[in-house]
Amino acid sequence: MTAFRASDGAEIGYSVQGSGNARLLFVHGWQADHSVWDDVIAGLGPTAQSVAVDLRGSGSSNGARGPHNLERFAADLRELVDELGIAPVVVVAHSMGATVALRLAVDAPRTVSGLILVAPVPASGAGFSPKGADYLRATAGDPLAARKWLSGMFEGEPDAAVLDSVCAAAAKTPRDAALESFESWANADFAEATRTISAPAVVVAPERDNPEMYQRKVAALLPNARFVLLPDCGHYAILERPGDLVAIIADMQERLMGPA
């Protein structure tokens, strides 16, 4: 991991692998870090330039001060892409990270050439009940509660090593940062603005998650979106089905750049 200094002085960690013409930016979800993308990036190989970021408050960026919200996260991504001189990029994002990607595409459209959104939290908010929201808030800073929550994000019993890895990432996220970011993405309210996104998009819906919501509240609003249902996987499809994600990314690359 290396780091760049954002415009407000915060240090944001990221890694770069490969050096191909395909330029990809990977964005993790809530209480996660860049490591959730390891298998996907390995599957892509060196023909893609893959940049995986730790959003401020997470992973190696867990000491970065706030604000920890969608607007600041998106600004950090834009500044990182500018710092590396790799615009425009295909943004591959999961869950909350997909909401950040939508915010980036609205705020800085020239930064984004394409979107691959896996189990995306809608730009209209997550729609949690008060009880559901309280349950998720209680996972912040509580390793046992976080493990129980995360174990339910998979189809069936998760692999022990995989579960340990996502739990370790959650443990690195300071409670205050997690709670601040939760309020931002859970209550997002810029759905109408996403109708202006012209970049091609793929909305990837895990079958055992909430595919109807992803279709209606995300894909249906994006002018150039394709909807893909991934069977037999849960919210953490990026860890359960990395090979499928590799194929979806390769297809997007071919559509944008032509055959390799």
ABEGO torsion letter per residue (X at the ends): XBBBBBAAGBBBBBBBBEABABBBBBBBBBGBBAAAAAAAAAAAEAABBBBBBBBBGBEAAAABBOBBBAAAAAAAAAAAAAAAGAOBBBBBBBEAAAAAAAAAAAABAAABABBBBBGBBBAAEAGBBAAAAAAAAAABGBAAAAAAAAAAABBEBBBAAAAAAAAAAAAABBAAAAAAAAAAAAABBAAAAAAABABBBBBBBBAABBAAAAAAAAAAABAABBBBBBBGBBABAAAABAAAAAAAAAAAAAAAAEBX
